Amino acid sequence: MFDRRSFLGSATAASMASPAAAQALKAVPLPAADLHGRDEDAYWKALRAQFLIPADVVNLNVGTVGSSPRPVLKAIFDGFETTEQMTQAGSEDYPIWGYGSWEAYRKPFADFMGAHVDQMAILRNCTEANSYVANGFDMKAGDEVLMSDEEHGSGEMPWMLRHRRYGVVVKKFAMPKPPKDAAAILNRINDAITPRTKIIFVSHISTATGVVLPAKEIAALARSKGIVSAFDGAHAPGMIKVDLNDIGCDLYTGSMHKWLFATKGTGFLYLRDESVMDRVWNTVATGGYDDPTRKADRYMQIGSSCIPTLMGLNAAIELATSIGMERIEARNRLLADYIHGQMVKRGAESWTSPDPALRGAIATVNTPPVQRMELQEWLWTNHKIRVRGGNPSKLRLATPYFLSKADIDRFLGLFDEFRKMKGA
Ligand SMILES: Cc1ncc(COP(=O)(O)O)c(C=O)c1O
């Protein structure tokens, strides 16, 4: 099996790259491990310098897509340079090759997510992984999938497609807005289960409100009724510490390009064990698609692939691990709580749960009569601040660790100015 070590040639990409690429590859020292204890602000500032995002840009929209920092970019560029030399060690090794089991990339990611390598298929993004679940899960016409009314299009539409082609029934429960505790969500799910419910498919972290659903309890509820549990975890890797085997769900999907800042074009599908794999048909197929001894890797046999993408993934995991997921999660949450509290003080209606256990690093508030699209455009065009939300007045504020309190205060000051300008 070929991995980074099997490529001949040295990592000389920085010296050969274009000026823009050389800038991206410029190594900026990572903070010393003990700096956090000595000077927390300096520690996060040093991490902020790993990102190419200019100093005057504030990105409060990691919820849509993240930005890869220097170590990730360097791994990707080096990967292209070394692989494209066509000097791989083995006579069967090529730079773009989709038939491997990719242990060198799957294992670090599986470890990072609290899973075993045999449970993990690396795919291109969360939309694709959700499509594998909705397309492949063994169901008959009339069988029901139960989801929330807050699923992302990439979670809901694969099921709508299955509904239209094959007659499975999509049932939704309404998420409480906001849910005051885990029981409020669990009761809604429990009440919506019928004898025909075969699978519960919900986001781990809602794209609409940022609410962190009680995944472990939902998985246990599903299991107690003989129903398969599947989570769309697009926002989870890199935002909060995730232990998939501890959650105890059957299926879990996600993206690494958002909060983990890995390469664009990285996603995954987790399948708990062979009994679940037996119930999920493959969607993309080539040799090995039906070989049960391959376990989860049979879901990633897709034909030719982009290996430098996976090298970037490993670098993203290394960076997150060197900081520590507990530390990242605490910082992410602290910033989200700060922006949330400040917005509520300004009279915004909170759609984020009052229960800290149901909150992560996305604060969602409703701010009528402010028109979010108008504010979003104004903030980006005039002030280089990225936010996103939903019409008419919902703001979704995502707070990755590399933001500072000063970045958030700049947003808050401009939010006040905008309201004044509009007489709101
Ligand atoms: C809950 C959820 N699922 C899926 C997706 C799609 O993710 P990807 O771009 O990795 O396909 C998103 C994107 O924002 C999301 O929020």
The ligand as an SDF file (V2000), in Angstrom:
LIG
                    3D

 16 16  0  0  0  0  0  0  0  0999 V2000
  -25.7820   19.7210    8.3230 C   0  0  0  0  0  0  0  0  0  0  0  0
  -25.0810   19.7560    6.9950 C   0  0  0  0  0  0  0  0  0  0  0  0
  -25.0120   18.6480    6.2640 N   0  0  0  0  0  0  0  0  0  0  0  0
  -24.3640   18.6220    5.0840 C   0  0  0  0  0  0  0  0  0  0  0  0
  -23.7580   19.7490    4.5750 C   0  0  0  0  0  0  0  0  0  0  0  0
  -23.0410   19.6700    3.2820 C   0  0  0  0  0  0  0  0  0  0  0  0
  -21.6890   19.4520    3.5320 O   0  0  0  0  0  0  0  0  0  0  0  0
  -20.6560   19.2310    2.3620 P   0  0  0  0  0  0  0  0  0  0  0  0
  -20.3470   20.5620    1.7990 O   0  0  0  0  0  0  0  0  0  0  0  0
  -19.4640   18.6150    3.0450 O   0  0  0  0  0  0  0  0  0  0  0  0
  -21.2610   18.3130    1.3810 O   0  0  0  0  0  0  0  0  0  0  0  0
  -23.8060   20.9400    5.2960 C   0  0  0  0  0  0  0  0  0  0  0  0
  -23.1600   22.1630    4.7800 C   0  0  0  0  0  0  0  0  0  0  0  0
  -23.2480   23.2370    5.3110 O   0  0  0  0  0  0  0  0  0  0  0  0
  -24.4850   20.9420    6.5380 C   0  0  0  0  0  0  0  0  0  0  0  0
  -24.5770   22.0570    7.2700 O   0  0  0  0  0  0  0  0  0  0  0  0
  1  2  1  0
  2  3  1  0
  2 15  2  0
  3  4  2  0
  4  5  1  0
  5  6  1  0
  5 12  2  0
  6  7  1  0
  7  8  1  0
  8  9  2  0
  8 10  1  0
  8 11  1  0
 12 13  1  0
 12 15  1  0
 13 14  2  0
 15 16  1  0
M  END
$$$$
